[in-house]
Amino acid sequence: MQEWVIVAVVAIAVIFGASKLPQIARNMGKAQGEFKKGLKEGAVDEPAAPSAPPMQAAAPEQHTADQPPSQS
């Protein structure tokens, strides 16, 4: 093991207590499993969405000297 891993494990043991480490590891494993399951479900269930045409900006209003700008 690398030194930083050992230091991290010791720090976690001091912060949470040695009795909580198995519970923390179990919960992290469950969370990782749920995350992977969600990724698989999202990749399978999500149909390919058709690409929408790009939106075009509206042309600015043209004002003439004879007409004041419209109040919208």
C-alpha positions, 0 to 999 in steps of 0.5 A: 500500500502507498503511504497516503492510503495508510494515513487516510485509513488511520485518520478515518479510524480516528475520526469515525471510530473502528466500530463504524468502519465496516458500516461505512464500507458497506454503505459505500459498496451499496451506493456504488452498486446503485450508481452502476445499476443506474448507469446501466438502466439509463444507458439501456432505457434512453432512446436516441433523441432526434437532434433539433435544428439549431435555433436562429436569432431573431433579426433586430427590428429595423426603425426608420426616421419616420417611425418611432420604435414600437413599445412592446 
